[in-house]
Amino acid sequence: MHPTRSLLAIACLSLSLSLGLGLAAAAEPEKSAHAHASDPPQRMAPVDVALDAARIAGLPRVTATGTAHGKTLSCEGVSLAALLRASGAMPEEPLRGAQLARVVVISARDGYRAAYSLAELDPSLGAREVVLTDRCDGAALDADDGPWRLIAPGESRPARWVRQVESIRVIDAP
């Protein structure tokens, strides 16, 4: 065989082997280094948190002070995290796995809604102070604000404060 043809044959063989290996590698999906990457996503059932006055009255009371629309409020109620735990919507132990992708949706009578990630409410992760109140400035909430009002005193503005809370639901993030 002529030396040029031998070199050409070797070059063609090398190229076809390289292409073949490249196609084989492309056909096989890349493995992630994350330990749980191969686990199928877990979907958890939604949890509706009962706004039962007797149950809520049995939880530890907390106080919170915050400013909304230029008015400082001193309120009493229960920690949202404590209510979620008592309702079984948030585990006692630190959140893990699919629980980290859960969202708490608070809805008002007028349709206003706000959301918090379950992780930002977990004391082992975010520990955001969010309080479901039934009293502000020493008096029970009136019909304009109550029967429940959700406040988050540490937030820069009260955009996620919810008056006239009608429901609390914990769902998987979309």
Buried (B, 14 or more C-beta within 10 A) or exposed (E): EEEEEEEEEEEEEEEEEEEEEEEEEEEEEEEEEEEEEEEEEEEBEEBEBEBEEEBBEEBEBBEBEBEBEEEEBEBBBBBBBBBBBBBEBBEEEEBEEBBBBBBBBBBBEEEBBBEBBBBBBBEEBBEBBBBBBBBBEEEEBEEEBBBBBBBBBEBEEBEBBBBBBBBBBBBBEE
